[in-house]
């Protein structure tokens, strides 16, 4: 009987540990969550979603930068990375100009992200101002 109780306690401990690891592996900080709450609370649902429940095209970049800001900033500082590549797709940067755009964004990083407190909106506005994406894939 005591053996079953010990096994049961071990099982609960293992489940609790796994839950902790999966939550910590999520890579979402409180700052990111707070930013997301501020973004969504400042945007009315009608502006964020289409009638079909999809994110409006004009809001995709704002939403994306709000969610992945920390990782995106790291990629931008390096000049490459999966988050940065995804942003290029959302901004519709033509594949043949992406290398040039990445280099320009990396070179202007200190201007686009002037401090650790840069908001996702400031990141997007700074990036748009400092690194124009004039060569779109749809052209």
C-alpha positions in Angstrom: 0.0 0.0 0.0 2.8 2.4 0.9 4.6 1.5 -2.4 1.5 2.7 -4.4 1.4 5.9 -2.4 5.1 6.6 -3.1 4.6 5.9 -6.8 1.6 8.1 -6.9 3.5 11.0 -5.3 6.4 10.4 -7.7 3.9 10.6 -10.6 2.4 13.9 -9.4 5.9 15.3 -8.9 6.9 14.3 -12.4 3.7 15.9 -13.9 4.3 19.1 -12.0 7.9 19.3 -13.1 7.0 18.7 -16.8 4.4 21.4 -16.5 6.9 23.8 -15.2 9.4 23.0 -17.9 6.8 23.4 -20.6 5.7 26.8 -19.2 9.2 28.1 -18.9 10.0 26.9 -22.4 7.2 29.1 -23.8 9.6 32.1 -24.0 6.9 34.6 -23.2 7.9 37.1 -20.6 5.5 39.2 -18.5 6.6 42.3 -20.5 5.5 40.6 -23.7 2.2 39.6 -22.2 1.6 43.1 -20.8 2.4 44.6 -24.2 0.0 42.2 -25.9 -2.7 43.2 -23.4 -2.1 46.9 -24.0 -2.1 46.4 -27.8 -5.3 44.4 -27.9 -7.1 46.7 -25.4 -6.2 49.7 -27.5 -7.6 48.2 -30.6 -11.3 47.6 -31.0 -12.2 44.1 -32.2 -13.7 45.6 -35.4 -10.3 47.0 -36.4 -8.3 43.9 -35.6 -10.3 41.2 -37.3 -12.2 40.7 -40.6 -15.8 39.5 -40.7 -14.4 36.0 -41.1 -12.5 36.2 -37.9 -9.0 36.6 -39.5 -6.6 39.3 -38.5 -6.8 42.3 -40.7 -3.9 42.6 -43.1 -3.1 46.1 -41.8 -2.9 44.8 -38.2 -0.8 41.7 -38.9 2.6 43.4 -38.5 1.4 45.2 -35.3 0.1 42.0 -33.8 3.2 40.1 -34.8 5.7 42.6 -33.4 3.7 42.7 -30.2 4.0 39.0 -29.7 7.6 38.4 -30.7 9.2 41.7 -30.0 12.2 40.4 -27.9 13.1 37.7 -30.4 12.6 40.0 -33.4 14.9 42.6 -31.9 17.6 39.9 -31.4 17.2 38.8 -35.0 17.4 42.4 -36.2 20.6 43.0 -34.3 22.1 39.9 -35.8 20.8 40.7 -39.3 19.0 37.3 -39.7 16.8 34.8 -38.0 13.4 33.2 -38.3 11.4 36.1 -36.6 13.1 38.6 -38.9 12.4 36.4 -41.9 8.7 36.2 -40.9 8.5 40.0 -40.6 9.9 40.3 -44.2 7.1 38.1 -45.4 4.5 40.1 -43.5 5.9 43.3 -44.9 5.8 41.7 -48.4 9.5 42.4 -49.1 10.5 40.8 -52.4 12.8 37.8 -51.9 15.5 39.4 -54.2 15.7 42.5 -51.9 15.6 40.8 -48.5 19.3 40.6 -48.0 19.6 44.3 -48.8 16.7 45.1 -46.5 18.1 42.9 -43.6 21.5 44.7 -43.9 19.8 48.1 -43.8 17.7 47.1 -40.8 20.8 45.7 -38.9 22.8 48.9 -39.7 20.0 51.1 -38.4 19.2 48.9 -35.3 20.4 51.5 -32.7 18.0 54.1 -34.3 15.1 51.7 -34.6 15.5 50.3 -31.1 16.9 53.1 -29.1 16.3 51.6 -25.7 15.3 48.4 -23.9 11.9 50.1 -23.3 11.1 50.4 -27.0 7.5 49.4 -27.5 6.3 47.1 -30.4 4.6 50.1 -32.0 7.8 52.2 -31.8 9.8 49.3 -33.2 7.4 49.1 -36.2 7.3 52.9 -36.8 11.1 53.2 -36.4 11.7 50.3 -38.8 9.3 51.7 -41.4 10.9 55.2 -41.1 14.5 54.1 -41.0 14.4 51.1 -43.4 11.8 51.7 -46.1 10.5 48.6 -47.7 9.9 50.0 -51.2 10.4 46.8 -53.1 7.4 44.7 -52.5 6.9 41.1 -53.8 3.5 42.0 -55.2 5.0 44.6 -57.6 
